Amino acid sequence: KETISILSQYGGKAQILNGGTDLIVGIRDKIIQPEYVVDIKAIPQLNKITYSEQDGLHIGATVTLNEISDSKVVQRNYPILAEACKTVGSYQVRNRATLVGNICNASPAADTAPPLLVLEAKVNIIGPTGEKIVPINEFFTGVKKNILKKGEIVTSVIVPSLRDEWTGVYLKQGRRKDVDLATVGVAVVCIRDEIRIALGAVAPTPIRAFKTEELLKGKTIDESLLEKAGKSALTEVSPISDVRSSQEYREEIIKVLVKRAILQAKGGHIL
């Protein structure tokens, strides 16, 4: 309540300090210059990972990426999320950076976003008007933008329990194997005859490839269908050229990673 009150009072003059991996860099580079910094790391309710079959996985706002990837509960029930957390930055960064911070930063290339999208996670938000739970695919609104309003904070990420047997994989292409931001990121989850696909770094926000999912639903996966899936995914995104990659390279990598991720999630061989 105190945090929400401060944020409501000072609005854009205040910034939340959680892991600080983005905030401190932004202040150093004079991209942002808040008059007030609100440190939430000492709020005990926000530093918890809980899981039950009925309620799913709840990850508090101050839980670090290393705490998530090291969690036996996450490794056992959501291995795709544990693996994705390991791909964010360096080990030292992951000791500070948080899952909630990663999604609130709303970078199109956020490594944790595609896995959360295919897991159909939800975001728990508390603000001056109360509490609300929002699907992750409604949380991102643009490059570095999300739906949070004045005085609102994300207190946790909720990942529903997947009761059916499932498999999933997150693949990332970057200029370097580790540490670097994704040039393209693809997450795939397979549940029975359903295949969910999400992509990062190829549009203003991380996105679900719903059209491609529909194309694959209930069908036997073969080389021809994989080719169609790669091409279909390309029609759902809008890759650009930037300092990390050209548009043309991203377009090729999208097709390759979509096919590869589907095959791996289905237990096939790497293309």
NORSUL-V487916 format. One record per helix or strand. SS is the DSSP state (2 for helix, 1 for strand). FROM is the first residue (numbers start at 1). TO is the last residue. Records with the same first field share a line. If there is no record, write none. Layout:
BEGIN
SS->FROM-TO / FROM-TO
END
This chain:
BEGIN
2->2-13 / 23-28 / 44-46 / 65-70 / 72-77 / 79-86 / 91-94 / 99-104 / 111-118 / 136-138 / 210-216 / 223-235 / 247-265
1->14-17 / 36-39 / 49-52 / 56-60 / 64-64 / 98-98 / 122-127 / 130-135 / 140-142 / 145-146 / 153-159 / 166-173 / 184-191 / 194-200 / 207-208
END
